[in-house]
């Protein structure tokens, strides 16, 4: 059998539905869009015969004319919808698509969630036979809306009905003729010619019943390389909560702290159930027979759910053996919180990301489900990062007209802006002035997208995953030089070796971008170079370096005493307060690279976890003395009250109005102080004589002081709750004794005392060396249970397998992974005695330090 390749497997799955895609308009939702961008699926869909690939959430009648210049000689007859959400989530968008295309007679819906997943999801209204139920529901709703549209259009002069025949009476100005539009975008339909003549309207005239097919398509995930993947950020699996609200929960986006206590079957969070479904169907799709191991309470539940889904038929088929290890993210929170030496981690943290859909999915609630069992969704940050392409056209000719490439892009975007579409375009905008240059800078940013892992046969992300910051920049420089050589262009740094600078990278990008065809041919390398340039510019570079230095100080100090660690944390908080105050008082930008108050709270989380590992104490008390922790609380309270407008945190929810009022009063006080300072030198005793007996100001000051004291007490209570959360972080290893001993024993695999390795690196080295890990649980397969219950009594029992014995290993982290861990596990494989092992690393999402802060303390 061939080696495991996630990108190839995803593309093969798309090819298997090629017959359905041919001659259809393909609609993808936001989650599927993100996943398909990572595998370069859009050219493949067009090669398979798709008329167009369109956004499901932004469906428009314009989608019907996307193939005007194609070879199709008949109107669209079918649409294919790929969704990473529940069918009930995508229902209103699918109806809108059907309403926009009246000639459609067949609709195929491919969902990433299986029928069992739909029925197991608490808020889903569909039952065990979810697909057939939805097929009937969609046909009924489509016909009902069609009839309503039919009745509402009876009195319109342009539309006439005769019996069951539907004809469209077009005038000379508008020959749309694409059927009845009951979608919300129908009023924005552009004018077009009837390209299909007599063929158009045949389907509507026959009034043929719509046929709907719903199938399961599990291969919707985001492979960042051939051996690493995450789930789509806007898919239902990543959005579903992984822990319920209770004392051991750190937030809905992370698994609960492992305590060893069994889960109640009614308390299993929906994200846990959907993750088990996904892993099970992924293994089936890739023809893998799994030996399942788990580490952590949430992972144990997923392993049990997967075993309940398995059958003798699944195990008995001719499949390749593989080991699956499921790990809770809460067993190692330090690694994703650290700012490690990973080029992609630094890039993902520095670049802006695409915003989520403005109108989030609203799940159709099951009326029979009590509201107390509903779960809040987790809003993951999309992996679709924005790369500033406008820098290619900036600062090249400051006094001349913008380059022809940028003008062409702006003309294209203006032509496809639905608000600006007209019957006859008689104008061409002039983009030479400053106003249009500003518009160009904002509009070009919307043309950016995900960094493709499989672009033009070169897997850029896969090559960058194993690189640090300096090595990654050198690799991008190498690609740029190769592109310049291929285009036969010269560069001043063409033959220069050694470290690369930002200016050097920028000059090579400018040379490659001067010609339109060169820009298009090398857009993948140019996109990566622009992303690297933005990552290494100020203030992003100095901010990352400041974080790295602070984390190194905490790591060294945590090995000494708790007093020194608490002192370092106090100094960081005080420094952030003075920096933020300086930013408010002046407009200087020299301090932007320093750490803010939110950054210091993340450092405090790191400090408490390090203290818990080095100075284990009782579960109730924290690792620091009462005096040290009291002083830390005081500086946190003072920091919040010092600049209340900049603090938007979960533990302060409900105090937003009070903090905003406090911020306004501080601004007024600062402005009054600035305006009265010049006049303070002139002292007029007579002018002040009449104000001596006026007590109104004194009463106002007393009331204001009372309000400030009330706010301070409220903030102090919230800060007390915050430090209780810190106590949970520091006592995680004490909640489960056996698991804590196993994690502590892995410290023997720390090869370098100066660079702290993550849990996955040490765990993989230990398992490949066949060490026993306390707390690691094996979930026996169906065959194993058969041997244990039946043939085992005859002495033919099956021995417990070892995870490291398999030739294919899959590690899935419930809660997410970061790019540094991908780099570390690949290094662990190369350092082990089995470099031939095929390792696949997956996780719920791709985490950055900012994501970890948002998951635990975010707004």
VENBELLIN-V156818 format. One record per backbone hydrogen bond with DSSP energy under -0.5 kcal/mol. CO is the residue of the C=O (numbers start at 0). NH is the residue of the N-H. If there is no record, write none. Layout:
co = [CO,CO]
nh = [NH,NH]
This chain:
co = [4,5,6,7,8,9,10,11,12,13,14,16,17,20,22,23,23,23,24,24,25,26,27,28,29,30,31,32,33,34,35,35,37,39,40,41,42,43,44,45,48,51,51,53,55,59,60,61,62,64,66,76,76,77,78,79,80,80,81,82,83,85,86,89,90,91,92,93,94,95,96,97,100,104,105,106,106,107,107,108,108,109,110,113,114,115,116,120,126,127,128,129,130,131,132,133,134,135,136,137,138,139,140,141,142,143,144,145,146,147,148,150,152,155,157,159,161,164,164,166,166,167,173,177,179,182,184,185,191,192,193,195,196,198,200,201,202,202,210,212,214,217,218,220,221,221,224,225,226,227,227,228,229,231,232,234,235,238,240,243,245,247,250,251,251,263,264,268,268,269,270,271,272,273,274,275,276,277,278,279,280,281,282,283,286,287,288,289,290,291,292,293,294,295,296,297,298,299,300,301,302,303,304,305,310,311,312,316,319,321,322,322,323,323,324,325,326,327,328,332,333,337,339,341,342,343,344,345,346,351,353,357,360,362,364,365,367,369,370,376,377,382,383,384,385,386,387,388,388,389,389,396,402,403,404,405,406,407,408,409,410,411,413,415,416,417,423,428,432,433,434,435,436,437,438,439,440,442,443,444,449,451,453,454,456,457,457,458,459,460,463,466,467,468,469,470,471,472,473,474,475,476,477,478,479,480,481,482,483,484,490,492,500,501,502,503,504,505,506,507,508,509,510,514,515,516,517,519,521,522,523,524,525,526,527,528,529,530,531,532,533,536,538,539,540,541,542,543,544,545,546,547,548,549,550,551,552,553,555,556,556,560,561,562,563,564,565,566,567,568,569,570,571,572,573,574,575,576,577,578,579,580,581,588,590,595,596,597,598,599,600,601,602,603,604,605,606,607,608,609,610,624,625,626,627,628,629,630,631,632,633,634,635,636,637,638,642,643,645,648,649,651,654,655,656,657,658,659,660,661,662,663,664,665,666,667,668,669,670,671,672,675,676,677,678,680,681,682,683,685,687,688,690,692,694,695,696,697,698,699,700,701,702,703,704,705,706,707,708,709,710,711,712,713,714,715,716,717,718,719,720,721,722,723,724,725,726,728,730,730,731,731,735,736,737,738,739,740,741,742,743,744,745,746,748,753,757,758,759,760,761,762,763,764,765,766,771,772,776,777,778,780,781,782,783,784,785,785,786,789,790,790,791,801,802,806,807,808,809,810,811,811,812,812,812,813,816,817,817,818,819,820,821,822,823,824,825,826,827,828,833,836,837,839,840,841,842,843,844,844,847,848,849,850,851,852,852,853,856]
nh = [8,9,10,11,12,13,14,15,16,16,17,20,21,23,76,25,50,51,26,79,53,81,55,32,33,34,35,36,37,38,39,40,452,43,44,45,46,47,49,48,22,25,53,27,58,62,63,64,65,67,69,104,105,24,107,26,82,109,28,111,235,89,90,93,94,95,96,97,98,99,100,100,103,210,78,108,212,80,109,110,214,82,216,117,118,119,120,123,129,129,132,133,134,135,136,137,138,139,140,141,142,143,144,145,146,147,148,149,150,151,152,153,155,158,168,166,164,161,166,159,168,169,170,101,181,185,187,188,174,194,196,198,199,201,204,205,206,207,106,108,110,219,220,222,223,229,227,5,840,223,224,842,221,234,379,238,239,377,270,245,248,256,253,241,242,266,267,271,272,273,274,275,276,277,278,279,280,281,282,283,284,285,287,286,319,289,321,291,323,778,325,776,327,299,300,301,302,303,304,305,306,307,308,309,314,315,316,318,288,290,324,809,292,325,811,294,813,330,331,336,337,339,341,345,346,347,348,349,350,385,381,359,362,364,366,368,369,372,373,378,379,384,353,386,387,388,390,391,392,392,393,399,406,407,408,409,410,411,412,413,414,415,416,417,419,420,425,430,436,437,438,439,440,441,442,443,444,445,446,447,451,460,455,457,458,454,459,462,463,464,466,342,471,472,473,474,475,476,477,478,479,480,481,482,483,484,485,486,488,487,493,495,504,505,506,507,508,509,510,511,512,513,513,518,519,520,521,522,525,526,527,528,529,530,531,532,533,534,535,536,536,540,542,543,544,545,546,547,548,549,550,551,552,553,554,555,556,557,558,559,560,564,565,566,567,568,569,570,571,572,573,574,575,576,577,578,579,580,581,582,583,584,585,591,593,599,600,601,602,603,604,605,606,607,608,609,610,611,612,613,614,628,629,630,631,632,633,634,635,636,637,638,639,640,641,642,645,646,647,651,652,654,658,659,660,661,662,663,664,665,666,667,668,669,670,671,672,673,674,675,676,679,679,680,681,682,683,684,687,688,690,691,693,694,698,699,700,701,702,703,704,705,706,707,708,709,710,711,712,713,714,715,716,717,718,719,720,721,722,723,724,725,726,727,728,729,730,731,733,734,734,735,739,740,741,742,743,744,745,745,746,747,748,749,750,755,761,762,763,764,765,766,767,768,770,769,773,775,293,779,291,784,785,786,787,788,789,790,791,792,793,795,794,804,805,837,322,839,324,841,326,813,814,815,843,328,846,820,821,822,823,824,825,826,827,828,829,830,831,831,836,838,808,810,228,812,230,230,816,846,851,852,853,854,855,856,857,857,649]
